[in-house]
Amino acid sequence: MNNPTYDFKDQVALVTGAGSGMGLVTAQAFAEAGAAVVLADINEGAVGTATDELTATGHQALGVTCDVADEAQAAAMVQRAVAAFGRLDMAFNKAGVQVPPSDAADETAGNFDRVNAINLRGVWASMKHELRQMREQGSGAIVNCSSLGGLVGLPGRASYHASKHGVIGLTKSAALEYAPRGVRINAVCPGTIDTPMVADMLDTQPDATKEIMRDQPIGRLGRSHEIAAAVLWLCSPGASFVIGVPSRSTAASPLIDLSRASWEVSTPLARNDPQTHRKREVVQHARNHHARRRRRSYRDRPGRPPDRVDRRRGPSDPRLRLRQRSVAVRVDGAQ
Ligand SMILES: NC(=O)c1ccc[n+]([C@@H]2O[C@H](COP(=O)([O-])OP(=O)(O)OC[C@H]3O[C@@H](n4cnc5c(N)ncnc54)[C@H](O)[C@@H]3O)[C@@H](O)[C@H]2O)c1
């Protein structure tokens, strides 16, 4: 079976952190699918090389040196993209860093500020200025890079995980705000992907390899093109009804459950959706059914646990009512 192919001809994609790893591979995939691509990264050399490689093979590409933690630079990045290509249709906000693991009681403010400035504030600033352009156009698709660390906790990783949980909060709220305006916003939550960031981590923390592999049901690390595939799909018309989803692009979690995620996040919008009501009815029906079965199975069991007591009407089981009355008589008699 072939992978899906996309046609993003006449569309413009922006990728932050495009100098390396998942950002680089995603920028290349957008270009292969026909989009004009803006590659942004703080590393001028890396972004220059990546851009030159794309233009040398006939693609439309623009390299922008940008520190996403600085809002003015994020704004200028979007302005340059629009000045060069006239519009902005898709964005993958992936620039980010790790900080070394630390006991939560010993974490330095410097580490906390750095990881949140790039991973969370950087996504906020990029998304804010992308939205200004997309709001004007009335269309667009944004994918923010969270992490498996945005969905779960891990000892020693509080600051990094805080930044990634924050990205999911930004994504879900902005997605609900912008869905009616034609802009879809989602997030990817990669597990451990074989990129230079992870290679650095494994070099400096040899024990981490065993720990990471223990949690990989597929028995290997993920690959950047596997994340690019999720990003391209989320930007494509195939995902035209998907918003606010923190998509678990990870082998570390067996629960790839897009329907549940969209169910959770779409609740405020879906109040009048007949399908939503149907789901609620089904859940309520199942609850009632199990409650009836529990009551039935207790009823005929000797030594069953005491029945629930209604304060005004007394216990529903007549034997309990009797016992209660006899206690009352004894007490009365003692008086
Ligand atoms: N690799 C993984 O296992 C994994 C898993 C989940 C999430 N992530 C997320 O992916 C991102 C890292 O990407 P990667 O794994 O491809 O690693 P990577 O190190 O290859 O790429 C990160 C890129 O971001 C750039 N960058 C760093 N700070 C920047 C800034 N302030 N402004 C602009 N660009 C900046 C770097 O120069 C680099 O090119 C992080 O946000 C990380 O949380 C990675």
The ligand as a Gaussian input file, in Angstrom:
#p B3LYP/6-31G(d) Opt

LIG

0 1
 N       12.442000      14.101000      18.956000
 C       11.530000      13.707000      19.802000
 O       11.529000      12.588000      20.325000
 C       10.421000      14.646000      20.160000
 C        9.274000      14.121000      20.750000
 C        8.249000      14.952000      21.078000
 C        8.338000      16.305000      20.810000
 N        9.461000      16.793000      20.246000
 C        9.547000      18.234000      20.026000
 O       10.151000      18.544000      18.781000
 C       10.959000      19.698000      18.943000
 C       12.380000      19.330000      18.652000
 O       12.462000      18.913000      17.347000
 P       13.382000      17.722000      16.858000
 O       13.148000      16.560000      17.718000
 O       13.181000      17.602000      15.406000
 O       14.837000      18.230000      17.262000
 P       15.939000      19.074000      16.528000
 O       16.844000      19.507000      17.622000
 O       16.497000      18.302000      15.381000
 O       15.190000      20.342000      15.920000
 C       14.911000      21.492000      16.665000
 C       15.133000      22.702000      15.771000
 O       14.580000      23.822000      16.439000
 C       15.504000      24.886000      16.306000
 N       15.309000      25.856000      17.392000
 C       15.675000      25.726000      18.692000
 N       15.359000      26.823000      19.363000
 C       14.778000      27.680000      18.479000
 C       14.246000      28.994000      18.582000
 N       14.269000      29.649000      19.753000
 N       13.729000      29.560000      17.488000
 C       13.731000      28.916000      16.300000
 N       14.243000      27.683000      16.143000
 C       14.761000      27.064000      17.218000
 C       16.866000      24.237000      16.352000
 O       17.865000      25.073000      15.784000
 C       16.619000      22.974000      15.544000
 O       16.864000      23.171000      14.178000
 C       10.773000      20.169000      20.360000
 O        9.680000      21.070000      20.407000
 C       10.418000      18.896000      21.054000
 O        9.703000      19.142000      22.231000
 C       10.513000      15.999000      19.909000

